Amino acid sequence: MIKRLLHRWFNTPPALDAPFITDKSGEKFWTHWDDIDCLSVWYRGWPAGRVNLDFKTNGKVILADIIVFNSYPRSHRNLRKRGLGKAMLQEAIRYAREHGAKLMWGWIQPDENTTVEYLVDWYRRQGFQVNDNLGIFLEIKDADNEKSFSPESKSE
């Protein structure tokens, strides 16, 4: 009970060495990758977002879902437009690279809070190529930037 209150009032970490990402203002959001390559993001003891990856063969990974929740329960504080989505995507790219991915791809699927135009622009700002069918592609370079996957072979 006390631990839960500390999480909610002071945004304390769920464990001493808990990994986190930060938004534009430097606020910490606690992260956890599960066994099915899903990143859960927590803020003040409440879910704040989620990223789902689907690893395929030949170094390809599908960005199946990335979502920042509008707000957390019992609060009207908006979690969007704070750089959290960008931080979540960067963490997903880091994780994919660590697991051998060379190409991340997916499709733009807007929800009731975002437009196609906004998402096309957002993914392009994150370094993705966007095609006419709203497909997104990102070449994931190795940490040393020497090797990279050619986005010519996008089919799967």
Backbone as a printed PyTorch tensor [residue, N CA C, xyz], in Angstrom:
tensor([[[  0.8140,  -1.1940,   0.0000],
         [  0.0000,   0.0000,   0.0000],
         [  0.8620,   1.2640,   0.0000]],

        [[  1.8380,   1.3310,   0.8960],
         [  2.6980,   2.5130,   0.9690],
         [  3.5310,   2.6450,  -0.2930]],

        [[  4.0370,   1.5110,  -0.8020],
         [  4.8360,   1.5420,  -2.0260],
         [  4.0120,   2.0860,  -3.1910]],

        [[  2.7620,   1.6580,  -3.2980],
         [  1.8820,   2.1440,  -4.3560],
         [  1.6630,   3.6540,  -4.2300]],

        [[  1.4630,   4.1300,  -3.0190],
         [  1.2860,   5.5720,  -2.8170],
         [  2.5450,   6.3500,  -3.1790]],

        [[  3.7020,   5.8170,  -2.8360],
         [  4.9610,   6.4880,  -3.1990],
         [  5.1070,   6.5850,  -4.7110]],

        [[  4.7520,   5.5120,  -5.4330],
         [  4.8050,   5.5390,  -6.9010],
         [  3.9120,   6.6480,  -7.4420]],

        [[  2.7020,   6.7390,  -6.9160],
         [  1.7280,   7.6870,  -7.4480],
         [  2.0250,   9.1280,  -7.0480]],

        [[  2.4590,   9.3370,  -5.8380],
         [  2.7120,  10.7060,  -5.3800],
         [  4.0490,  11.2490,  -5.8580]],

        [[  5.0710,  10.3930,  -5.8430],
         [  6.4260,  10.8790,  -6.1060],
         [  7.0840,  10.2640,  -7.3320]],

        [[  6.3670,   9.4320,  -8.0700],
         [  6.9060,   8.7750,  -9.2600],
         [  8.1840,   8.0040,  -8.9410]],

        [[  8.1900,   7.2750,  -7.8410],
         [  9.3560,   6.4880,  -7.4470],
         [  9.5160,   5.2800,  -8.3640]],

        [[ 10.7440,   4.7940,  -8.5420],
         [ 10.9520,   3.6400,  -9.4250],
         [ 10.3460,   2.3720,  -8.8410]],

        [[  9.8880,   1.4680,  -9.7040],
         [  9.3130,   0.2150,  -9.2190],
         [ 10.3640,  -0.7250,  -8.6200]],

        [[ 11.6230,  -0.5260,  -8.9830],
         [ 12.7410,  -1.3010,  -8.4350],
         [ 13.9640,  -0.3890,  -8.4100]],

        [[ 14.9690,  -0.7490,  -7.6270],
         [ 16.1480,   0.1160,  -7.4970],
         [ 16.8480,   0.3810,  -8.8160]],

        [[ 16.9530,  -0.6170,  -9.6680],
         [ 17.6580,  -0.4540, -10.9410],
         [ 16.6970,  -0.3870, -12.1290]],

        [[ 15.5070,   0.0930, -11.9170],
         [ 14.4800,   0.1260, -12.9630],
         [ 14.9140,   1.0410, -14.1160]],

        [[ 14.8110,   0.5460, -15.3600],
         [ 15.1370,   1.3890, -16.5150],
         [ 14.0490,   2.4360, -16.7330]],

        [[ 14.4200,   3.5140, -17.3820],
         [ 13.4630,   4.5840, -17.6340],
         [ 13.8330,   5.3380, -18.9010]],

        [[ 12.8680,   6.0710, -19.4200],
         [ 13.0670,   7.0420, -20.4820],
         [ 12.5840,   8.3720, -19.9230]],

        [[ 12.9240,   9.4560, -20.6000],
         [ 12.4850,  10.7670, -20.1270],
         [ 11.7430,  11.5120, -21.2280]],

        [[ 10.8480,  12.3900, -20.8150],
         [ 10.1640,  13.2460, -21.7730],
         [ 10.9980,  14.5120, -21.9850]],

        [[ 10.4580,  15.4840, -22.7230],
         [ 11.1950,  16.7140, -23.0290],
         [ 11.6250,  17.4760, -21.7880]],

        [[ 10.8440,  17.3990, -20.7320],
         [ 11.1640,  18.1590, -19.5180],
         [ 12.0760,  17.3820, -18.5670]],

        [[ 12.4350,  16.1510, -18.9400],
         [ 13.3070,  15.3430, -18.1010],
         [ 12.5760,  14.4800, -17.0840]],

        [[ 11.2610,  14.4820, -17.1410],
         [ 10.4760,  13.6470, -16.2230],
         [ 10.6660,  12.1680, -16.5700]],

        [[ 10.8330,  11.3270, -15.5620],
         [ 11.0990,   9.9090, -15.7710],
         [  9.8120,   9.1080, -15.9730]],

        [[  9.8900,   8.2050, -16.9380],
         [  8.8330,   7.2360, -17.2190],
         [  9.4880,   5.8670, -17.1590]],

        [[  8.9990,   5.0050, -16.3000],
         [  9.6090,   3.7070, -16.0410],
         [  9.2240,   2.7300, -17.1320]],

        [[ 10.1780,   1.9130, -17.5820],
         [  9.9590,   1.0140, -18.7080],
         [ 10.1850,  -0.4400, -18.3220]],

        [[  9.5300,  -1.3100, -19.0840],
         [  9.7120,  -2.7520, -18.8990],
         [  9.4380,  -3.4530, -20.2210]],

        [[ 10.4220,  -4.2420, -20.6980],
         [ 10.2260,  -5.0990, -21.8690],
         [  9.8010,  -6.4700, -21.3780]],

        [[  8.7140,  -7.0000, -21.9240],
         [  8.2680,  -8.3350, -21.4990],
         [  8.7470,  -9.4090, -22.4760]],

        [[  8.3170, -10.6310, -22.2640],
         [  8.7730, -11.7720, -23.0630],
         [  8.2570, -11.7570, -24.4970]],

        [[  7.2560, -10.9700, -24.7960],
         [  6.7130, -10.9390, -26.1560],
         [  7.0580,  -9.6390, -26.8650]],

        [[  8.1760,  -9.0370, -26.4810],
         [  8.7030,  -7.8370, -27.1220],
         [  7.7240,  -6.6660, -27.0830]],

        [[  7.1160,  -6.4970, -25.9310],
         [  6.2100,  -5.3700, -25.6920],
         [  6.8220,  -4.4800, -24.6190]],

        [[  6.9670,  -3.2080, -24.9330],
         [  7.4740,  -2.2350, -23.9740],
         [  6.2860,  -1.5950, -23.2620]],

        [[  6.2730,  -1.7060, -21.9480],
         [  5.2670,  -1.0180, -21.1390],
         [  5.9380,   0.1840, -20.5050]],

        [[  5.2490,   1.3110, -20.5240],
         [  5.7750,   2.5530, -19.9600],
         [  4.8350,   2.9890, -18.8450]],

        [[  5.4260,   3.3310, -17.6800],
         [  4.6460,   3.6630, -16.4870],
         [  5.0310,   5.0360, -15.9640]],

        [[  4.0350,   5.7390, -15.4150],
         [  4.2610,   7.0480, -14.8190],
         [  3.3920,   7.1410, -13.5610]],

        [[  4.0160,   7.4040, -12.4540],
         [  3.3150,   7.5210, -11.1780],
         [  2.4360,   6.3000, -10.8690]],

        [[  2.9590,   5.1180, -11.2270],
         [  2.2380,   3.8800, -10.9350],
         [  1.1310,   3.5310, -11.9150]],

        [[  0.9610,   4.3330, -12.9780],
         [ -0.0940,   4.0870, -13.9650],
         [  0.5230,   3.8550, -15.3330]],

        [[ -0.1270,   3.0510, -16.2030],
         [  0.3790,   2.8720, -17.5660],
         [  0.3260,   4.1870, -18.3400]],

        [[  1.4200,   4.5050, -19.0390],
         [  1.4940,   5.7550, -19.8040],
         [  1.6090,   5.4990, -21.3000]],

        [[  2.0340,   4.3090, -21.6830],
         [  2.1790,   4.0160, -23.1010],
         [  2.6200,   2.5880, -23.3230]],

        [[  2.6920,   2.2300, -24.6280],
         [  3.0410,   0.8620, -24.9860],
         [  3.6270,   0.8500, -26.3950]],

        [[  4.6040,  -0.0410, -26.6020],
         [  5.1710,  -0.3020, -27.9280],
         [  5.1880,  -1.8120, -28.1150]],

        [[  4.6680,  -2.2760, -29.2430],
         [  4.7100,  -3.7030, -29.5770],
         [  5.5780,  -3.9000, -30.8100]],

        [[  6.5450,  -4.7990, -30.6980],
         [  7.3980,  -5.1540, -31.8250],
         [  7.1350,  -6.6070, -32.2040]],

        [[  7.2980,  -6.9170, -33.4950],
         [  7.1330,  -8.2780, -33.9880],
         [  8.3610,  -8.5960, -34.8430]],

        [[  9.2920,  -9.3680, -34.2820],
         [ 10.5310,  -9.7020, -34.9800],
         [ 10.2720, -10.7410, -36.0540]],

        [[ 10.7980, -10.4880, -37.2460],
         [ 10.6960, -11.4010, -38.3840],
         [ 12.0910, -11.9200, -38.7070]],

        [[ 12.2140, -12.6540, -39.7970],
         [ 13.5050, -13.1900, -40.2100],
         [ 14.3290, -12.1290, -40.9330]],

        [[ 15.5860, -12.4290, -41.1440],
         [ 16.4900, -11.5780, -41.9330],
         [ 16.6480, -10.1670, -41.3770]],

        [[ 16.6030, -10.0230, -40.0670],
         [ 16.8750,  -8.7250, -39.4620],
         [ 15.7690,  -7.7020, -39.6000]],

        [[ 14.5420,  -8.1570, -39.7700],
         [ 13.4150,  -7.2350, -39.9170],
         [ 12.5390,  -7.2820, -38.6690]],

        [[ 11.9700,  -6.1460, -38.3150],
         [ 11.0580,  -6.0720, -37.1770],
         [  9.8920,  -5.1540, -37.5540]],

        [[  8.6950,  -5.5850, -37.2070],
         [  7.5030,  -4.7740, -37.4480],
         [  7.2410,  -3.9300, -36.2030]],

        [[  7.0760,  -2.6420, -36.4050],
         [  6.5950,  -1.7600, -35.3460],
         [  5.0760,  -1.9060, -35.3760]],

        [[  4.5710,  -2.8500, -34.5720],
         [  3.1620,  -3.2240, -34.6320],
         [  2.2520,  -2.1950, -33.9720]],

        [[  2.7720,  -1.4990, -32.9660],
         [  1.9360,  -0.5450, -32.2360],
         [  2.8260,   0.3580, -31.4050]],

        [[  2.5190,   1.6240, -31.4020],
         [  3.1390,   2.5590, -30.4680],
         [  2.0340,   3.5260, -30.0500]],

        [[  1.8050,   3.5970, -28.7700],
         [  0.7170,   4.4390, -28.2840],
         [  1.1100,   5.1260, -26.9880]],

        [[  0.8170,   6.4200, -26.9470],
         [  0.9460,   7.1960, -25.7100],
         [ -0.4810,   7.4620, -25.2470]],

        [[ -0.7790,   7.0400, -24.0310],
         [ -2.1270,   7.2530, -23.5180],
         [ -2.3680,   8.7440, -23.2770]],

        [[ -3.6090,   9.1720, -23.3910],
         [ -3.9420,  10.5850, -23.2520],
         [ -3.5870,  11.1410, -21.8790]],

        [[ -3.9080,  10.4080, -20.8540],
         [ -3.6360,  10.8590, -19.4870],
         [ -3.6220,   9.6330, -18.5930]],

        [[ -3.2420,   9.8360, -17.3670],
         [ -3.2950,   8.7170, -16.4370],
         [ -4.4830,   8.9290, -15.5010]],

        [[ -4.9920,   7.8490, -14.8980],
         [ -6.2180,   7.9380, -14.0920],
         [ -6.1440,   8.9970, -12.9870]],

        [[ -7.2750,   9.5540, -12.6950],
         [ -7.4250,  10.5740, -11.6500],
         [ -6.5920,  11.8220, -11.9030]],

        [[ -6.3220,  12.0720, -13.1660],
         [ -5.5470,  13.2590, -13.5160],
         [ -6.0240,  13.7690, -14.8640]],

        [[ -5.9440,  15.0340, -15.0480],
         [ -6.2600,  15.6180, -16.3490],
         [ -4.9840,  16.0300, -17.0580]],

        [[ -3.8450,  15.6110, -16.5080],
         [ -2.5600,  15.9650, -17.0890],
         [ -2.3310,  15.1400, -18.3540]],

        [[ -2.1940,  15.8090, -19.4630],
         [ -2.0200,  15.1540, -20.7440],
         [ -0.6120,  14.5810, -20.8600]],

        [[ -0.5100,  13.3530, -21.3260],
         [  0.7880,  12.7160, -21.5300],
         [  1.2920,  12.8860, -22.9570]],

        [[  0.4730,  13.4410, -23.8260],
         [  0.8770,  13.6530, -25.2220],
         [  1.5560,  15.0110, -25.3870]],

        [[  2.2800,  15.1270, -26.4880],
         [  3.0000,  16.3630, -26.8570],
         [  4.0980,  16.7090, -25.8510]],

        [[  4.6680,  15.6740, -25.2240],
         [  5.7350,  15.8750, -24.2410],
         [  7.0360,  15.2070, -24.6690]],

        [[  7.0580,  14.6290, -25.8870],
         [  8.2480,  13.9380, -26.3440],
         [  8.3160,  12.4950, -25.8740]],

        [[  7.2470,  12.0140, -25.2560],
         [  7.2330,  10.6500, -24.7520],
         [  7.2090,   9.6360, -25.8960]],

        [[  6.4270,   9.8960, -26.9350],
         [  6.3810,   8.9940, -28.0880],
         [  7.7450,   8.8600, -28.7440]],

        [[  8.4490,   9.9660, -28.8900],
         [  9.7910,   9.9400, -29.4690],
         [ 10.7300,   9.1180, -28.5930]],

        [[ 10.6690,   9.3140, -27.2860],
         [ 11.5230,   8.5560, -26.3650],
         [ 11.1860,   7.0660, -26.4220]],

        [[  9.8970,   6.7310, -26.5210],
         [  9.4810,   5.3340, -26.6270],
         [  9.9880,   4.7240, -27.9240]],

        [[  9.8950,   5.4680, -29.0350],
         [ 10.3730,   4.9690, -30.3190],
         [ 11.8860,   4.7750, -30.2920]],

        [[ 12.6150,   5.7030, -29.7110],
         [ 14.0680,   5.5570, -29.6040],
         [ 14.4330,   4.3240, -28.7800]],

        [[ 13.6980,   4.0640, -27.7130],
         [ 13.9310,   2.8680, -26.9020],
         [ 13.6160,   1.6110, -27.7080]],

        [[ 12.5560,   1.6360, -28.5140],
         [ 12.2050,   0.4890, -29.3520],
         [ 13.2900,   0.2310, -30.3960]],

        [[ 13.8370,   1.2870, -30.9830],
         [ 14.9160,   1.1370, -31.9630],
         [ 16.1660,   0.5730, -31.2900]],

        [[ 16.4840,   1.0450, -30.1010],
         [ 17.6330,   0.5290, -29.3560],
         [ 17.4520,  -0.9750, -29.0790]],

        [[ 16.2730,  -1.3360, -28.6300],
         [ 15.9590,  -2.7330, -28.3130],
         [ 16.0400,  -3.5940, -29.5720]],

        [[ 15.4690,  -3.1030, -30.6780],
         [ 15.4950,  -3.8530, -31.9430],
         [ 16.9360,  -4.0490, -32.4170]],

        [[ 17.7510,  -3.0030, -32.3470],
         [ 19.1560,  -3.1100, -32.7340],
         [ 19.8740,  -4.1470, -31.8750]],

        [[ 19.6210,  -4.0870, -30.5670],
         [ 20.2290,  -5.0220, -29.6230],
         [ 19.8510,  -6.4710, -29.9390]],

        [[ 18.6960,  -6.6740, -30.5470],
         [ 18.2280,  -8.0170, -30.8910],
         [ 18.4370,  -8.3510, -32.3690]],

        [[ 19.3130,  -7.5980, -33.0320],
         [ 19.7450,  -7.9350, -34.3820],
         [ 18.9310,  -7.3880, -35.5310]],

        [[ 17.9830,  -6.5220, -35.2830],
         [ 17.1660,  -5.9720, -36.3690],
         [ 17.9650,  -4.9570, -37.1860]],

        [[ 17.7180,  -4.9660, -38.4930],
         [ 18.3620,  -4.0220, -39.4120],
         [ 17.3420,  -3.1200, -40.1040]],

        [[ 16.0800,  -3.5400, -40.0820],
         [ 15.0250,  -2.7530, -40.7250],
         [ 13.7720,  -2.8160, -39.8660]],

        [[ 13.2230,  -1.6510, -39.5410],
         [ 11.9530,  -1.5540, -38.8130],
         [ 10.9230,  -1.0450, -39.8010]],

        [[  9.7740,  -1.6700, -39.8050],
         [  8.7230,  -1.2240, -40.7050],
         [  7.3530,  -1.4150, -40.0760]],

        [[  6.3740,  -0.7700, -40.6610],
         [  5.0100,  -0.8560, -40.1680],
         [  4.0950,   0.0010, -41.0150]],

        [[  2.9440,   0.3410, -40.4730],
         [  1.9600,   1.1570, -41.1790],
         [  1.4380,   2.2300, -40.2410]],

        [[  1.1230,   3.3600, -40.8190],
         [  0.5310,   4.4520, -40.0440],
         [ -0.9550,   4.1720, -39.8730]],

        [[ -1.4010,   4.1780, -38.6270],
         [ -2.8120,   3.9650, -38.3160],
         [ -3.2300,   5.0070, -37.2880]],

        [[ -3.8240,   6.1070, -37.7400],
         [ -4.2230,   7.1470, -36.7990],
         [ -5.3580,   6.7000, -35.8860]],

        [[ -5.4630,   7.3620, -34.7470],
         [ -6.5940,   7.1180, -33.8550],
         [ -7.4160,   8.3940, -33.7690]],

        [[ -8.3320,   8.4510, -32.8360],
         [ -9.2190,   9.6200, -32.7410],
         [ -8.4900,  10.8950, -32.3060]],

        [[ -7.2560,  10.7680, -31.8160],
         [ -6.5190,  11.9360, -31.3340],
         [ -5.4570,  12.4460, -32.2940]],

        [[ -5.2140,  11.7400, -33.4030],
         [ -4.1610,  12.1430, -34.3350],
         [ -4.6530,  12.0190, -35.7670]],

        [[ -4.0360,  12.7820, -36.6460],
         [ -4.3830,  12.7300, -38.0640],
         [ -3.2820,  12.0040, -38.8280]],

        [[ -3.6260,  11.5340, -40.0070],
         [ -2.6460,  10.8990, -40.8760],
         [ -1.5130,  11.8750, -41.1800]],

        [[ -1.8520,  13.1200, -41.4860],
         [ -0.8410,  14.1160, -41.8340],
         [  0.1550,  14.3280, -40.6980]],

        [[ -0.3560,  14.4100, -39.4730],
         [  0.5310,  14.5830, -38.3170],
         [  1.4730,  13.3860, -38.1840]],

        [[  0.9390,  12.1670, -38.3080],
         [  1.7590,  10.9700, -38.1410],
         [  2.7900,  10.8110, -39.2540]],

        [[  2.4200,  11.1520, -40.4970],
         [  3.3910,  11.1060, -41.5990],
         [  4.5550,  12.0390, -41.2810]],

        [[  4.2450,  13.2590, -40.8740],
         [  5.2860,  14.2270, -40.5190],
         [  6.1090,  13.7400, -39.3270]],

        [[  5.4480,  13.1890, -38.3060],
         [  6.1390,  12.7350, -37.0990],
         [  7.1240,  11.6120, -37.4240]],

        [[  6.6860,  10.6100, -38.1860],
         [  7.5810,   9.5010, -38.5270],
         [  8.7430,   9.9830, -39.3920]],

        [[  8.4880,  10.8980, -40.2960],
         [  9.5900,  11.4460, -41.1090],
         [ 10.6020,  12.1770, -40.2290]],

        [[ 10.1130,  12.9240, -39.2380],
         [ 11.0400,  13.6130, -38.3220],
         [ 11.8620,  12.6280, -37.4980]],

        [[ 11.3670,  11.4090, -37.3170],
         [ 12.1020,  10.3890, -36.5620],
         [ 13.0490,   9.6030, -37.4670]],

        [[ 13.1060,   9.9580, -38.7610],
         [ 14.0390,   9.3120, -39.6780],
         [ 13.4400,   8.2190, -40.5460]],

        [[ 12.1460,   7.9930, -40.4680],
         [ 11.4950,   6.9590, -41.2620],
         [ 11.2100,   7.4560, -42.6700]],

        [[ 11.2060,   6.5260, -43.6040],
         [ 10.6770,   6.7910, -44.9370],
         [  9.2030,   6.4170, -44.8920]],

        [[  8.3580,   7.1910, -45.5670],
         [  6.9210,   6.9080, -45.6030],
         [  6.5170,   6.7810, -47.0670]],

        [[  5.8700,   5.6600, -47.4270],
         [  5.4540,   5.4910, -48.8210],
         [  3.9980,   5.9370, -49.0100]],

        [[  3.5120,   5.8210, -50.2320],
         [  2.1570,   6.2790, -50.5650],
         [  1.0590,   5.4710, -49.8900]],

        [[  1.3630,   4.2410, -49.4770],
         [  0.3780,   3.3880, -48.8060],
         [  0.4480,   3.5140, -47.2930]],

        [[  1.1200,   4.5570, -46.7990],
         [  1.3130,   4.8410, -45.3800],
         [  2.1680,   3.7820, -44.6910]],

        [[  3.0050,   3.1080, -45.4710],
         [  3.9930,   2.2090, -44.8960],
         [  5.1770,   3.0220, -44.3980]],

        [[  5.7730,   2.6010, -43.2980],
         [  6.9290,   3.2930, -42.7450],
         [  8.1130,   2.3340, -42.7060]],

        [[  9.3180,   2.8720, -42.9700],
         [ 10.5270,   2.0640, -43.0280],
         [ 11.6740,   2.8390, -42.4000]],

        [[ 12.4360,   2.1490, -41.5640],
         [ 13.6170,   2.7620, -40.9640],
         [ 14.7700,   1.7820, -41.0250]],

        [[ 15.8650,   2.2110, -41.6320],
         [ 17.0860,   1.4270, -41.6470],
         [ 17.7380,   1.5850, -40.2700]],

        [[ 17.9650,   0.4640, -39.6060],
         [ 18.5810,   0.4960, -38.2770],
         [ 20.0690,   0.2250, -38.4430]],

        [[ 20.8620,   1.2270, -38.1470],
         [ 22.3060,   1.0820, -38.2860],
         [ 22.9040,   0.4970, -37.0170]],

        [[ 23.9980,  -0.2260, -37.1910],
         [ 24.7250,  -0.7430, -36.0370],
         [ 25.2250,   0.4210, -35.2020]],

        [[ 25.5160,   0.1620, -33.9600],
         [ 25.9930,   1.2120, -33.0600],
         [ 27.2340,   1.8960, -33.5980]],

        [[ 28.0970,   1.1430, -34.3030],
         [ 29.3190,   1.7410, -34.8510],
         [ 29.0770,   2.3870, -36.2130]],

        [[ 27.8250,   2.3430, -36.7130],
         [ 27.4110,   2.9590, -37.9810],
         [ 28.1710,   2.4350, -39.1940]],

        [[ 28.8270,   1.2770, -39.0970],
         [ 29.5630,   0.7530, -40.2380],
         [ 28.6760,  -0.0700, -41.1560]],

        [[ 27.8160,  -0.8920, -40.6020],
         [ 26.9540,  -1.7430, -41.4110],
         [ 25.5210,  -1.2470, -41.3040]],

        [[ 24.7870,  -1.4040, -42.3740],
         [ 23.3690,  -1.0780, -42.3160],
         [ 22.6270,  -1.9450, -43.3140]],

        [[ 21.3490,  -2.0830, -43.1260],
         [ 20.4960,  -2.8840, -43.9940],
         [ 19.9850,  -1.9880, -45.1100]],

        [[ 19.9660,  -2.4870, -46.3110],
         [ 19.4540,  -1.7140, -47.4360],
         [ 17.9350,  -1.7850, -47.4690]],

        [[ 17.2510,  -0.6330, -47.4760],
         [ 15.7890,  -0.6460, -47.4710],
         [ 15.1750,  -1.0830, -48.7970]],

        [[ 15.9940,  -1.4980, -49.7900],
         [ 15.4600,  -1.9660, -51.0570],
         [ 14.5780,  -3.1910, -50.8900]],

        [[ 14.9360,  -4.0900, -49.9680],
         [ 14.1650,  -5.3180, -49.7810],
         [ 13.1870,  -5.1710, -48.6240]],

        [[ 12.0850,  -4.5070, -48.9120],
         [ 11.1070,  -4.1810, -47.8790],
         [ 10.0030,  -5.2120, -47.7680]],

        [[  9.9270,  -6.1580, -48.6680],
         [  8.7960,  -7.0850, -48.6570],
         [  8.9390,  -8.1290, -47.5760]],

        [[  7.8100,  -8.5610, -47.0610],
         [  7.6990,  -9.6620, -46.0950],
         [  6.2510,  -9.8430, -45.7550]]])
